[in-house]
Amino acid sequence: MKIISPSGFTGIDDPYEPPLNCEIVIQNNKDKGFSSSSSSSSSSSLPEMADIVVSYLDQNGYLKPS
């Protein structure tokens, strides 16, 4: 049996390249807060950061009602 591994998989056999123009940036609590196109604060929890991402996706039309 031959095992097939993906090629061009970012972080495995293809290097990670950070985006040049991020649409949203969220830093962890060890950093100095987070920033996005719509809000900023000193620090936030994982649920708060998840809410920021979901809100961004919703406001920019990436989420559709089910």
Secondary structure in CASP SS format (residue, H / E / C, confidence):
PFRMAT SS
TARGET T0000
AUTHOR 0000-0000-0000
METHOD secondary structure of the structure
MODEL  1
M C 1.00
K C 1.00
I C 1.00
I C 1.00
S C 1.00
P C 1.00
S C 1.00
G C 1.00
F C 1.00
T E 1.00
G C 1.00
I C 1.00
D C 1.00
D E 1.00
P C 1.00
Y C 1.00
E C 1.00
P C 1.00
P C 1.00
L C 1.00
N C 1.00
C C 1.00
E C 1.00
I C 1.00
V E 1.00
I C 1.00
Q C 1.00
N C 1.00
N C 1.00
K C 1.00
D C 1.00
K C 1.00
G C 1.00
F E 1.00
S E 1.00
S C 1.00
S C 1.00
S C 1.00
S C 1.00
S E 1.00
S E 1.00
S C 1.00
S C 1.00
S C 1.00
S C 1.00
L H 1.00
P H 1.00
E H 1.00
M H 1.00
A H 1.00
D H 1.00
I H 1.00
V H 1.00
V H 1.00
S H 1.00
Y H 1.00
L H 1.00
D H 1.00
Q H 1.00
N C 1.00
G C 1.00
Y C 1.00
L C 1.00
K C 1.00
P C 1.00
S C 1.00
END
